[in-house]
Amino acid sequence: MSASRPIRVLIVDDSASVRQTLCGILETAPDIAVLGTAADPFIAARRIQEEIPDVIILDLEMPRMDGLTFLRKIMAQKPLPVIVCSTLTEAGSRILFEVLEAGAVDVLPKPRVDTRQFLLESTVRVCDAVRAAARAKLRGSRPPRQLVEAKLSADVVLPPPVPGRVVVETDRIVCIGASTGGTEALRDVLEVLPAESPGLVIVQHMPEHFTAAFAKRLNGLCAITVKEAEDGDPVLRGRALIAPGGRHLMVERRGGSYAVSVKDGPLVARHRPSVDVLFRSAARAAAANALGILMTGMGDDGANGLLEMRRAGAQTVAQDEASCVVFGMPKEAIDRGAAAKVLPLEQMPGEIRRFGLTVAGPR
């Protein structure tokens, strides 16, 4: 894909109103163009033969052929970046993982037009997902460097950490942030962690309802317990808490231990939940007792927060380019001096285990 032309998108959905809404959303972005629409996979296949799109937005429930079958055919015959746009909820846990395992770059909810705020946020989410998908690695291709747009910082949710104000405690926590490609990357890491691992608090950019299904499926695959975070949940050894879609997640100190706070708020770094918010809260509450890990994803969410964690004394790690689906967020963190280490995905579990065994204290 050349940087001189817009990202061409093919929309495949049997609903005329959804196709119209998605077209309207994508047409707001000067760097994105709608190549065409299709009411079912057979029409889509003919359009792909005429002109290959840069990204496909795909529904799952369609006549003549379901979207999952079509996705598998695409990835087997001519892999293309595919975003699944579906009404999946917690009940769709199995399908959610099937589409990700089949090769979908991302999964989005169907955009709604019932409120102006939801439509505005859907516009941000859909356009950013298309940009990330266009840059995602398929067959080892290298993505072009993305531009980082102006956006809100974590200041809109909580103030910066104050140096010297954190009391050193004994509990150790791990905070992880990820976006595009992160669902499979998190699975690779969490599946091999032992039950006695330090408590984990995770922000994965996913929509509302999808995170509950994601946590539920991971819980059935991992030795540690995995759950969607609820306000007040303690951060416990052997448990991972995943930020609920559409809400920010923060770490708070409760005496000698930690708990999470789930809060509403505006988009931060174009996301809610935001990795910057989680990492800033860890810098404020945990400092040297925290390990921050920033994984694959588009944009720069988490880069500033990881730098704040490092300055507060935390250990910090960014995923390396070779193992990222999109080397955006980690690259921004590396460029800003936020990452003390740059590691491939396969070394992340070992880093977490070693961190859990070391003694906390000022750095």
Secondary structure as UniProt FT lines:
FT   TURN            3..4
FT   STRAND          7..12
FT   HELIX           16..26
FT   TURN            27..28
FT   TURN            30..31
FT   STRAND          32..38
FT   HELIX           41..50
FT   STRAND          55..58
FT   HELIX           67..77
FT   STRAND          82..86
FT   HELIX           90..92
FT   HELIX           93..101
FT   TURN            102..103
FT   STRAND          106..109
FT   HELIX           116..135
FT   TURN            139..140
FT   HELIX           154..156
FT   TURN            163..164
FT   STRAND          173..178
FT   TURN            180..181
FT   HELIX           182..190
FT   TURN            191..192
FT   TURN            195..196
FT   STRAND          199..204
FT   TURN            208..209
FT   HELIX           210..219
FT   TURN            220..221
FT   STRAND          225..228
FT   TURN            231..232
FT   TURN            237..238
FT   STRAND          239..242
FT   TURN            245..246
FT   STRAND          248..254
FT   TURN            255..256
FT   STRAND          257..263
FT   TURN            269..270
FT   HELIX           275..285
FT   HELIX           287..289
FT   STRAND          290..294
FT   TURN            301..302
FT   HELIX           303..311
FT   TURN            312..313
FT   STRAND          315..319
FT   HELIX           321..323
FT   HELIX           329..335
FT   TURN            336..337
FT   STRAND          341..343
FT   HELIX           345..347
FT   HELIX           348..357
//
